[in-house]
């Protein structure tokens, strides 16, 4: 009979990321002390809040063993509709609700189609990406929708005069999902579902209902991200959110969530998002050519995938 | 006759469980060697070693006079060893000729496939083997028997000298079986060495020159067919030391026939099964692999939906529509495929054990209660983990099985269905799992146990239901338990019965 092996100590992914973040910060601060100004640091926090919320949703979806790459298009669509609502004189709270509702409907539709056609959600969301973008173009007639000065209290508000409210909202999103994963039955179902869907089914977990729930939850956070984005930018285009889906997936995977599903947490993705925001800030501060910055973010995602593959191999 | 294949002292184990002990085998040109033995006797492992799919732990392979420690699959094919497995591996969307020449196409002008030439060549080959197959027809249009034939034709095209057939008639009808047997006889007369695996004794006696009997991985005996009888062979296959058996303390059947299954059917694999089980009873379900046993119990658990028939508990209809429904009615199904559909391998022992009970919670988990429950189970079943947080994939087979069982113990249902409870489980843990089953029976639970191991069935069951080809043959009472009798029930073909 084999005895249990000795537990090997493995540095948690978030700690690794934190070390990397601190190292980059120290080096940058030595080169350019301006980096350490409170204003700059709060800027980073504000900048990552939209990406952060998208990553929160992506964490749920990826743990469930799915992908939703249409979230960029959904951000564009729901932000445009929200801008139109505000322009039409709708109260901004109501308009925010509309935004979240649209986003949740879109992601849930991805889930429904994936179940209906027994197709991987990756492929389904690839197709719906162009549907959502097209819908956005149709509604806006391709014209930028501006809400300058009508919906900026979110982005202008700073707690204690310096902490951006946007970051607080993003942080709340992370806390919510952290609690969900650790302390609720839905969290357990999520891991079970992502780890072994057939076993989850035999354990009495309703596969259809739960899959839709996971997609709807993703939609909630994506909708929230769209609201924050509109508040920050003050204008929306159907293409406003494009690119967020991949960046968020990158952050989640850097954060140690297995792309095969069933494993991970939301603390790692938080530091993944922070790392991405930090790197783009640092590249700016160091005056790196913006085109090269794009290349850098791609390289980071590839590196993170490499790490993820190595980790799963070790298991 | 000239010897072309010799195995000496082959040993093989999978993750610590030994499946072959010092097996010897010798095959000559123009000989049909039959491999016989119960499910799990090691036949499949042996042919996997021959075809290069598995590496033996120790032992010697001698092929046409050359010695090998191990082989790659491609090497085996180059040496002329071709294995034809039960699940046909042909490309359905290509033609017969395409399949024969797959990866070995006839080219013209160096890079274009010469279809006409291929079809001509293939037809010549098929005709020479007396196969009634058109070389230009699509494989998807062929019958199962024709596909089997095509596989053999493919092997002949590869210049096979040693042909290994793994239960080739399992999915064939009577006529096709006869045609296949004639074909094998022809190939033998052409000088091929043939290893033939079959559960059907009549085939072994029609075709075989020699028969090698395996039992629990041990090489029991090699006999000349002309010098043996069916009864002798059955005895070779099952006779064993009975001291290895689990001894039940008592039998607890309350005789209330609480669980009634009536006319349960689904597709071809489960046909019109009616039986009942009492509280405190362990009903064993025996039969050959593929007899429909797993398919049958899955219907009771709701893992698959029955097309017709009912399941009743105490007169109440509980025919489940899905597993969730089954669980609500107290049905626990411990699947045979532990890794594929039982455990969440990447998750902790705690989450795996708590999953069923937690699923009843509405929103928040009760973590302290879960912790207490899980620790209790770990202690009660002596599951060897260093902490409840340990990932299940790092546990041994026996401990994994205990984890899989304990989640259902925690859920505390009325009906427990064990599908191959000791599969991949080491001997020590096996004993403990039997103990758990007996305890459940003592508590008055209803227990169904699918098993391919004779000793397990005989030592654990109150009664044994025997299935064959999707049908219930009979339910055997404890006083009639004997391995010879059960095996006879398993393998007696329907054709034979009709003759009687």
Contacts between the chains, C-beta under 8 A, distances in Angstrom:
chain1	res1	chain2	res2	distance
A	1	B	384	7.7
A	1	B	396	6.8
A	1	B	398	6.9
A	1	B	426	5.6
A	1	B	428	5.2
A	1	B	429	7.0
A	2	B	16	6.4
A	2	B	396	4.3
A	3	B	384	6.5
A	4	B	384	5.2
A	4	B	385	5.8
A	4	B	386	4.8
A	4	B	390	6.8
A	4	B	394	7.5
A	4	B	395	7.3
A	4	B	399	8.0
A	5	B	394	6.3
A	6	B	386	7.7
A	7	B	386	5.8
A	7	B	387	7.5
A	7	B	390	7.4
A	183	B	364	6.0
A	183	B	365	5.8
A	183	B	367	6.9
A	184	B	363	5.7
A	184	B	364	5.8
A	184	B	365	6.2
A	185	B	358	5.5
A	185	B	359	6.8
A	185	B	361	4.4
A	185	B	362	7.2
A	185	B	363	6.4
A	185	B	364	7.3
A	185	B	365	5.7
A	186	B	363	7.4
A	187	B	365	7.9
A	188	B	351	6.2
A	188	B	354	7.5
A	188	B	355	6.8
A	188	B	358	5.4
A	188	B	359	7.9
A	188	B	365	6.8
A	189	B	359	7.3
A	191	B	344	7.0
A	191	B	347	5.7
A	191	B	351	6.7
A	192	B	344	5.3
A	192	B	347	7.1
A	192	B	351	7.4
A	192	B	355	6.0
A	195	B	344	4.1
A	195	B	345	7.0
A	195	B	346	5.1
A	195	B	347	5.6
A	196	B	340	7.8
A	196	B	341	7.0
A	196	B	343	7.0
A	196	B	344	5.1
A	196	B	345	7.0
A	198	B	340	6.6
A	198	B	341	4.1
A	199	B	340	7.8
A	199	B	341	4.9
A	199	B	342	5.7
A	199	B	343	6.3
A	199	B	344	6.0
A	200	B	344	7.7
A	201	B	303	8.0
A	201	B	322	7.7
A	201	B	323	6.0
A	201	B	341	7.9
A	202	B	301	7.6
A	202	B	303	5.8
A	202	B	323	4.9
A	202	B	333	6.3
A	202	B	335	6.4
A	202	B	341	5.6
A	202	B	342	7.4
A	203	B	323	7.2
A	203	B	327	7.7
A	203	B	355	5.0
A	203	B	356	5.7
A	203	B	359	6.6
A	203	B	407	7.5
A	204	B	323	5.3
A	204	B	324	4.1
A	204	B	326	7.7
A	204	B	327	4.1
A	204	B	328	7.7
A	204	B	356	6.6
A	204	B	359	5.6
A	205	B	324	7.4
A	205	B	359	6.3
A	206	B	324	6.1
A	258	B	346	7.4
A	262	B	344	6.9
A	262	B	346	4.9
A	262	B	347	7.0
A	263	B	346	4.8
A	263	B	347	7.9
A	315	B	346	7.2
A	315	B	391	7.8
A	315	B	393	6.9
